[in-house]
């Protein structure tokens, strides 16, 4: 990578890598007409990969002493099932929620793991393909980490919210859930005026709780993965300048050392963030099964 007239500046490099492949140019901060095609396509491919691995594990499962692949999958299943039992006491609900939690954990993990691919590799190949098709490679945008896209993480957290609402109505009934909305967390009163005031306050607090849980659920995953993506870009810039500056050998060594250390640390980050998202989903769904 060069600087100045020979190539993009560090700011231009980072800005280019933070651009999604979209259907239209974004016109506002919140623009629902924009579709981040790269996040959707990569997310769907990785989701299909996760389903294929789980299907293959179920198909190849045998009694007796399991192989390493089967043992690894069984450990994951037992871990997720244990967490589901700890948070959701309805055996009927767990038949759907436990497999869903396992799928979500693995799906988010592989989406996060895309951060471990060299930051310039897939965008460079995409730019070459774009140029071969007659386009301008400098306008070939591709972000390969779907969970570093706020649209993806908010989509996941919003899906958890919809499930929470569904189970709140299913377990408690429409009347029971509506009663909970206006009586928790501050209770009610026998006085009609106080009961009405408390009902409004409780309803507002419930709405704030649902919104805050959903926003924080998506923002936590997005923030960590976005920050990790930026660090990898900065390390890549170090490697780029190693080929351009005097004493570049030191920068080259620093690039390799920093990239290796951050990649090893990031393995923990991508695993932990997938686990946290899954656990919060189970906790929120468990709360939907419980009365305040």
N, C-alpha and C positions, 0 to 999 in steps of 0.2 A: 504494500500500500504506500502510495506517495502522498506528499503534501503539496499545498500551493497549487501551481499550474499543472503539476504532473498527476494530480489525483485529488480526492476529497480531503478537506481538513478534518480534524478529529470530530468537530461538531457535526459536519455534514455526514461523516461516516456513521455516527451514532444515530442521527436523525433518520438517515436512510434505513438503517436496520430496525428502527422502531416503527416504520410504516407498514401497515397491513396491506395485503392484496385485497382490494375492495371492489364492489360492483360500481360504486359512484364515489366521487370525492366528497368527503365529509364537509358539510356546510355550517354545522353548529356543534357545540359541545355535546349536546344530546341530540342525536339524529338517527331515528329509528329506520330511516330508509337505507342506511349504510349496512351492508353485510360484509363481514370479514371472512372472505372466502377461504383464506389459508387456514384459519382457526377451525372452521367447520370441516374442511376436507381432511386435514391432518387428524383432527379429533375423531372423526368417523372412522378413518383407517385404523387408528390406534384402538378405538373401541371394538372394532371388528376383530382385531388381533387378540384383544383380551378375551372376547367371547370364544374365539377359536381355541385358545389355550385352555380355557376352562372346559370347553366341550371335549377337547382331546383328553384332558385329564380324567374327566368322568367316563369317557369311553374306554380308556386304557386301564382304569382302576381294577385291581385284582385283589382277592383276599390273601391273607398270609403276609409275608414280609414284603413291604412295598419297595419299589425302586426309589432312586433319589428324587426324580421328578414328582412321582406320586406322593412321596413323603413331604416334599416342600409344599405341595398344594394342600395336603391334609393338615399340615401345621397352620397354614393361612386360614383354612376353613374353621378349624377348631378355635383359633384366636378370635376371629370375627364372631363366631357363634357364641363364644363365651362373653364377649362384650355386648352382644345383642341380648343375651339372657339377663345380664346385669342391669340393663337399662329398660328393656321391654318385657313385661311379665306375661303378656298374652302370647300363648303358644301359637295361636292361629295367625296373629300378625307377624310373628317371627318367620313363618314359612315364606313370606314375601320379603320382609325387611332384611333378614340376615343375608340371603343371596344378593340382594340389591346392595347392601353395604360392602360385601366382598367385591362386587363388580366395580363399585364406585372407588374403592381403595386402589384396586389394580389399575383402573382406567386413569385416575388422577396420577398415580405413580408413573405410568409410562408416558403420560403427557408431560409431567415434570422432567422425566429423564431425557426428553429431547434437548434439554439445556446442556447435556453432556456432549452432544455432537458439536464439533468445531463450528464456531459461530458463523464463519464465512462459507462453509462447505455447501450446504443446500441453497442458500441465496445465490452463490456463485453459479452453481449448476442451473438454477432457475433463470438467472440472467443470460447464460449461454443459450438455453432453450428459447428464451424470449427473443434473443438476437437472431437465432437461426430461423425463427418464424417471421422475421422482418421487423421486429419491434426494437425499441431503444432499451438496451440492457440497464441503463441508468434509471429507468422508470419501471424496472421489474422488481416489485416489492414482494418479500416473503418473510413472514415471521413463523418460526417452526415450533415455538413453545405455546400451545393453545392456552395454558393456564397463566401465561404472562399477558393475556388479553382479558380485560375487565369484562367484556361481553360473555366470555366463556365461564368465568368464575361466578358472575352474577346469574347466569343461566342455571348453573348447578345449584346455587343457593336458593334461587327462586323455585326450582323443582322440589327442593326439600321443604320449602314453605308450603307449597301446594299439597304435599303429602301430609304435612302437619295439620293443615286445615281439614283434609279428607278424614284423617283418623280422629280428629277432635269431634267431627260430626258423627262418624261411624260408631265410636265408642260411647260418646255421651249423648248422642241424639241432638237434633237441631235445638230443641228446647233447653236441654242441659248445657250445651255449649253457649247458647245465647245468654242463659242465666249466669254462667261463669264470666262472660265478657263484662257484665254490669255489676258483678258482686266481688270480683277479685281484682286487685289484692287487698282493698281496704274494707271489704265487707259491705253491709247495707244497714239500714235503719228502719225501725217501725214507723218513724215519722215520715209521711209521704214526701214532704219537701226535702228533708235530709236524704231520703232514699233516692230521690231524683237527682240531687246534686252529686251524691256518691256514685250513682250509676253513670253519670256523664264523666266524672273523673276516672272511674275504673275503666270505662270504655276507651278513653283517651290513653290511659296507661297501657292497656292491652295492645292497642294499635302501635304505640311507640315500641313496646316490647317485640312485637312481631317484625316491625320494620328494622329495628336495631339489630336483632339477631340475624336477619337475612343479609343486611348490609355488611355487618362485621364478618359473617361467615364467608361471604365472597371476597371481601377486601383483604382478609388475612392471607388467603391463598394467593391472590393476585399480587399483593405487596411483596411477599417473600420471593415469588418467582420473577417478578419484574426487577427487583433489586439484584437477584442472581444473574439475570440476563445482562444487566448493565455492567456488572463486575467482569463477566466474560468478555464483553466488548472492550472494556478498558485494558484487559490483559492482551486482547488481540491487537489493540493499538500499540502496546509495548513491543510486541513482536514485529509489527509493521515498521516502526521506527528503528528497530534493530538493523534492518537492511539499508537504512538511509543515513544514519548518523555516524559520526566518528566515535569509536568505542562501542560500536553496535554489538560486539560480542557480549559485553556485559548485559546489555538490554536483552539480547537473545537468551542468555542464561536465565536472567530474571523472568523472562516470558515463560520459559519452560517450567521453572521452579514454581512461580506464582500460579500458573495454569494447573499444574499437577496438584498443588496443595489445595487450591480452591475447588477443583473437581472432586477430590477425595472428601473434602468437607461438605460439598454440595450433595454428595450421595446421601449423607445424613439428612440434609435439609429437604430433599425431594421426598424421602421416605417419611420423615416426620410430618411434613405438610399434608401428605396424602392420609396419614393416620389421623391427624388432628381433624381434618375435614370429615372423615368417616365417623370419628367419635362424636363430634358435635352434631352430626346428622342423627346419630343414634340417640344422643341425649335429648335433642329437640323432639324427636318422634316419641321418645319415652315420656316427655312432658305432655305431649298431646294425648297420651293414654291415661294420664293421672289427673285427678281433680285438684284444684288449688285449695 
